[in-house]
């Protein structure tokens, strides 16, 4: 994992149960962090109303409290 990805994950972990914007290679969702494993994160997708497991490598950007962190 790159330092940029670690920064993204730090933002996600520190969201403290609040919703944030999560951009992946395929889609953008409004999500709430639930947990993580070595290669994936588990989030609640607010729009679809379901729990999703997303690969950490597929995260491209996170928006939280008006700021956007981008993985390059």
Rosetta blueprint (number, residue, H / E / L):
1 X L
2 X L
3 X H
4 X H
5 X H
6 X H
7 X H
8 X H
9 X H
10 X H
11 X H
12 X H
13 X H
14 X L
15 X L
16 X L
17 X L
18 X L
19 X E
20 X E
21 X E
22 X E
23 X E
24 X E
25 X L
26 X L
27 X L
28 X E
29 X E
30 X E
31 X E
32 X E
33 X E
34 X E
35 X E
36 X E
37 X L
38 X L
39 X L
40 X E
41 X E
42 X E
43 X E
44 X E
45 X E
46 X L
47 X L
48 X L
49 X L
50 X E
51 X E
52 X E
53 X E
54 X E
55 X E
56 X H
57 X H
58 X H
59 X E
60 X E
61 X E
62 X E
63 X E
64 X E
65 X L
66 X L
67 X E
68 X E
69 X E
70 X E
71 X L
72 X L
